[in-house]
């Protein structure tokens, strides 16, 4: 009986050792899987972070472009205000020429538009010739006869 008891004790001890070895292997596999999972998550997080950085850079570039455009708009507004002031000064100043003979500058660049011709001077228009009513026996001064 003692021999069977010793054999059973040895068998339980071996089974305990095998069981401890299996638990240790399972723990090792579990840790390896956790490391791989963590690496995959870190890689995904890194890819997301890189994508967000790229979007942030693109957004910063667009913002710089908008700021540059805003600066140009401010400059154009200042130029427009200055041109308005100049125009008001010219309109308030009495001119020596009648306004109908002032050169016309088309803001859209069409050289033939407006009341003035290409040269910027109003073309001379001859008034229509007055017609003299024809009467019997009356002569016209341009027909060469004397009255």
C-alpha positions as CSV (number, residue, x, y, z in Angstrom):
1,X,0.0,0.0,0.0
2,X,2.8,2.3,0.7
3,X,4.1,1.7,-2.7
4,X,0.8,2.5,-4.3
5,X,0.6,5.6,-2.1
6,X,4.0,6.7,-3.1
7,X,3.2,6.0,-6.8
8,X,0.0,8.0,-6.5
9,X,1.9,10.9,-4.8
10,X,4.6,10.8,-7.5
11,X,1.8,10.8,-10.2
12,X,0.1,13.7,-8.6
13,X,3.4,15.6,-8.3
14,X,4.1,14.9,-12.0
15,X,0.6,16.0,-13.0
16,X,1.0,19.1,-10.9
17,X,4.4,19.8,-12.7
18,X,2.8,19.2,-16.1
19,X,-0.1,21.4,-15.2
20,X,2.3,24.2,-14.0
21,X,4.2,23.9,-17.2
22,X,1.0,24.2,-19.3
23,X,-0.1,27.2,-17.2
24,X,3.3,28.8,-17.8
25,X,3.1,28.1,-21.6
26,X,-0.4,29.6,-21.7
27,X,0.8,32.7,-19.8
28,X,3.7,33.1,-22.3
29,X,1.3,32.7,-25.3
30,X,-1.1,35.1,-23.7
31,X,1.6,37.7,-23.1
32,X,2.9,37.3,-26.7
33,X,-0.6,37.8,-28.1
34,X,-1.1,40.8,-25.8
35,X,2.2,42.3,-27.2
36,X,1.1,41.7,-30.8
37,X,-2.3,43.2,-30.1
38,X,-0.6,46.2,-28.5
39,X,1.7,46.6,-31.4
40,X,-1.2,46.5,-33.9
41,X,-3.1,49.1,-31.9
42,X,0.0,51.3,-31.6
43,X,0.5,51.0,-35.4
44,X,-3.1,52.0,-36.0
45,X,-2.8,54.9,-33.6
46,X,0.4,55.9,-35.3
47,X,-1.3,55.8,-38.7
48,X,-4.2,57.8,-37.4
49,X,-1.9,60.3,-35.8
50,X,0.1,60.7,-39.1
51,X,-3.2,61.1,-41.1
52,X,-4.3,63.8,-38.6
53,X,-0.9,65.5,-38.8
54,X,-1.2,65.6,-42.6
55,X,-4.7,67.0,-42.3
56,X,-3.5,69.6,-39.8
57,X,-0.6,70.6,-42.2
58,X,-3.1,71.0,-45.1
59,X,-5.4,73.0,-42.9
60,X,-2.5,75.3,-41.8
61,X,-1.5,75.8,-45.4
62,X,-5.1,76.7,-46.4
63,X,-5.3,79.1,-43.4
64,X,-2.1,80.8,-44.5
65,X,-3.5,81.2,-47.9
66,X,-6.7,82.7,-46.5
67,X,-4.7,85.1,-44.3
68,X,-2.7,86.2,-47.4
69,X,-6.0,86.7,-49.3
70,X,-7.4,88.7,-46.4
71,X,-4.3,90.9,-46.5
72,X,-4.8,91.4,-50.3
73,X,-8.4,92.2,-49.7
74,X,-7.4,94.8,-47.1
75,X,-4.9,96.3,-49.5
76,X,-7.6,96.5,-52.2
77,X,-10.0,98.1,-49.8
78,X,-7.4,100.7,-49.0
79,X,-6.8,101.4,-52.7
80,X,-10.5,101.6,-53.3
81,X,-10.9,104.1,-50.5
82,X,-8.0,106.2,-51.8
83,X,-9.5,106.2,-55.3
84,X,-12.9,107.2,-53.9
85,X,-11.2,110.1,-52.1
86,X,-9.4,111.2,-55.3
87,X,-12.7,111.0,-57.2
88,X,-14.5,113.1,-54.6
89,X,-11.7,115.6,-54.7
90,X,-11.9,115.9,-58.5
91,X,-15.7,116.1,-58.4
92,X,-15.5,118.9,-55.8
93,X,-12.8,120.9,-57.6
94,X,-14.3,123.2,-60.3
95,X,-12.9,122.2,-63.7
96,X,-11.9,124.6,-66.4
97,X,-13.2,122.3,-69.1
98,X,-16.9,121.5,-69.5
99,X,-17.6,118.0,-68.3
100,X,-18.7,116.9,-71.7
101,X,-15.2,117.2,-73.0
102,X,-13.4,115.4,-70.1
103,X,-11.8,112.2,-71.2
104,X,-13.8,109.1,-70.4
105,X,-12.1,106.1,-68.9
106,X,-14.1,102.9,-69.0
107,X,-13.4,100.9,-65.8
108,X,-13.9,97.6,-67.7
109,X,-11.3,98.5,-70.3
110,X,-13.6,98.7,-73.4
111,X,-11.9,101.5,-75.5
112,X,-14.9,102.2,-77.7
113,X,-17.6,102.4,-75.1
114,X,-19.0,105.6,-73.7
115,X,-19.7,109.0,-75.3
116,X,-16.1,109.5,-76.3
117,X,-14.3,107.8,-79.1
118,X,-11.0,105.8,-79.0
119,X,-8.9,108.9,-78.5
120,X,-10.7,110.0,-75.4
121,X,-12.0,113.2,-77.0
122,X,-15.7,113.7,-77.8
123,X,-16.1,113.5,-81.5
124,X,-17.3,116.7,-83.2
125,X,-20.9,116.4,-84.5
126,X,-22.0,118.9,-87.1
127,X,-25.5,120.2,-86.5
128,X,-27.9,119.3,-89.3
129,X,-28.2,121.9,-92.1
130,X,-31.3,124.1,-91.8
131,X,-33.6,123.5,-94.6
132,X,-35.0,126.6,-96.3
133,X,-38.5,126.2,-97.4
134,X,-38.8,126.3,-101.2
135,X,-41.0,129.0,-102.5
136,X,-42.0,129.8,-106.0
137,X,-39.8,132.5,-107.5
138,X,-37.4,132.7,-104.6
139,X,-33.8,131.7,-105.3
140,X,-31.5,129.9,-103.0
141,X,-28.2,131.5,-102.2
142,X,-26.2,128.4,-103.3
143,X,-27.6,128.1,-106.8
144,X,-25.4,130.8,-108.2
145,X,-28.2,133.3,-109.0
146,X,-28.5,136.7,-107.3
147,X,-31.7,137.7,-105.7
